[in-house]
Amino acid sequence: MKYILSLVVLIAVLSLALADFGYIKPKIPECKRKLEVKTENNKHTLKVKSEMQCENISILNRTKTETYDKSEFTANVDKVPYFKFKSSSGVEIKTAGDKKVDVDIKVGAAFGIDRVIEYEEKNGVDGYQAGNDTLVNTWKLRDLSFTQFIINKTDVSADGASAVYSVESSVVIPKCCTLRITAYVTTDNVEYSSKKLVTRAVKQILTPTSMKTEIALEGITYSKTTTRVALGSFVVFRGKSSIKGIKTRNILADTEKPEDASNDQKVVNFDSDIVDQALGQLLGLPKQFFSFQTFTNYYNKNTNGILRKTLVASDMMDEDIQDIGDAKSDIEKAVAKRMWFSVPEQLDNFNWDPTVGSEDTTTTSSASKITIMFVPLILVIASLLFLL
């Protein structure tokens, strides 16, 4: 028995090197999401199909669904990196005379990076501004080859039914840096922390209706002492976009979901033309969003700590963005807008974590959170084994 205990404790110690996860119960416990996870394009594309599994609650015959019963997430590093959320909500509505009307609302949004640039500040305004600042180097990611995705699964409940799936890929950008990309998808609301990110007062929550990413540049080199780097990004959506306002409850909250606007997190909502789709205005469906932290995380080698550094985000701008692969092709009536994310000082590394997805109205953040985190959970199992 001591050997079993020692083995489990060893696993717990080794797990300290990983991100920590804690499981948060859904508001509707009978409804869970089943994930079908696979890779395509020689493991350069991840497809995750997410479907609600409701045992005691029927999605049919409801006039307010409050969520999307079928979703698909895509993480792609074939040609250009992008991360996409597509979803639909099928509802059967009974009308007068016992007639039935099938309603299928489809939505989608995506975020991607097609280039890394080195620029020189010229107009005294932080952040890259095309036409005002001097462009020194441009590295187009479509010209590079990323490593294959490797799927990792982390169980966050004792029975393994709740889990976080992650994939990581990287590419060496000649005379610039290494770009490393990680994407996360989860079955349930999960409390998340990473040793690569700044410790904050709030706990970050991963939701089953969004895909969180980490975009890291490592070993950055500069051609001049006066230059900076920026990420050339694009956002794909349909319908109208709007900046989500910060609510008082979000300022006071001890948790932060990807769709919660705060001083640390900017959220751009998309309405996906739901009201223009047949009976869409009746269903109470949530909006899609693209959110991002308003700062970057810098690893200081001298202190072995993570520091918070400034990130400058441009507004979304009209531009004919070429070669963005399938990021836009299968989202009906979608448009692509340009955004620049700049770091206005010379850093040799930084890590940033944007998210794309749909607002999550069917789960709760903190009220029913299970208090044991991933590593302590293993230690609890070890204690139980010791008592056997």
Buried (B, 14 or more C-beta within 10 A) or exposed (E): EEEEBEEBBEBBEEBEEBBBBBBBBBBBEEBBBEBEBEBEBEBBBBBBBBBBEBEEEEBBEBEEBBBBBBBBBBBBBBBBBBBBBBBBBBBEBEEEEEEEEEBEBBBBBBBBBBBBBBBBBEEEEBBBBBEEBEEBBEBBBBEBEBBEBEBEEBBBBEEEEBBBBBBBBBBBBEEBBBBBBBBBBBBBBBBBBBEBBBEEEBBBBBBBBBBBBBBBBBEBEBEEEEBBBBBBBBBBBBBEBEEBEBEEEBEEBEBBBBBBBBEBBBBBBBBBBBEEBEBBEBBBBBBBBBBBBBBBBBBEEEEEEBBBBBBBBBEBEEEEBEEBBBBBEBBEEBBBBBBBBBBBEBBBBBBBBBBBBBBBBBBBBEEEBBEBBBBEBBBBBBEEBEEE
